[in-house]
Amino acid sequence: MNEAMTEAGAGTAPVDGGVPAEADEPAAAAPLGLPRDPTGVPAVDALVERLGEADHLPADGHLAVYEDVHRGLRAELSSLDAHPAPASRPHDPRS
């Protein structure tokens, strides 16, 4: 056994074909540290910031956050297609 292998494997007991025991345990949740740039639309910015909640959840909790944010973003996009009500005209005193 060479010296590099001895140092790398120090403190880990191989199981099932030489895989260290720690490899079987899931890694703890850790933030990805990805920047979230503001869009200038407060509702969209709030939804994008909500994605940061997934950083503190285990992987099986990410889906609920992603689906919620996706629904919110779709609603914001759909609201852009809604036609605003026509502006009311001021009363014409000649009528």
N, C-alpha and C positions, 0 to 999 in steps of 0.2 A: 504494500500500500504506500502511495507517495505521500509527501508531507502536506500538500494542498488538500487532498481528500481527508486526511486525518483532522485537519483544522476545520474544514467545512462541516464535517459530520460530528464534531465534538458535541457531546451533550444530547444527541438525538439517538434514540434507539430505533433501528430499522424494523419495520414490520411488513409482512407480505411482499416479498420481493425487493427489499432494500429501500422502501419508501419510508422516510422519517414519520414518526407518529404524529407530529404537528401538522403534517400535510392533510390529515383527515379532518381537522377542525376548521370550520369556516373562519375567515378573517373577520376581525371586528369592523364595524361600520366606520368609515373615515371619509371626511369631506374630500371632494375631488379638487377643490380650490379653483374651479373655473369661474372666470369673471362673468357677471351678468350685467351687460351694458344697458342703461335706461333707454327706453324707446321714445319717451316724451308723452306717452299715453298712460295716464295713471292706472287705469284698469288693467292694461296689459303688463305694465311694470309690476304691479302687485302679483299677478299670476306668475310671471317669470321668477320673481323672488320666492314664491311658494315652492318652486323646484328645489330650493335650498333645503327644504324640510327633508327631502329624500336623503340628504347627506348623513343624517343622524339615524336613519332607519336601516334595518337589515334588508337585504335584497328583496325579500318577499313582501315588504311594505312599500316598495317603490311604485308598484303598479297603481295602487289607489291614488297616490299623489299625481302621477303622470296622467291618469285618466281624468282626474278632476281639473287639472290645468288644461288639458286638451279640450274638455267641454267648455271651459271658460273662454279659451281663445277662439273656439268655433263660434261661440255666442257673440263675442266682440266682432268677429269678421262678418257674421250674419247681420249684425246691426248696421254695418256699413251699407248693406244692400237695401235697407228699409228706406223708403222714400219719406222725407219729412213732410209734414202737413203744410199745405200752402200758407204762406204768410197772410195774415189778415190785413186788409187794406184799411187805412184810416177812414173814418166817416167823412163823406163829402157833404158839406152843409147845403150844397145846391140841389141835392136830390130830394 
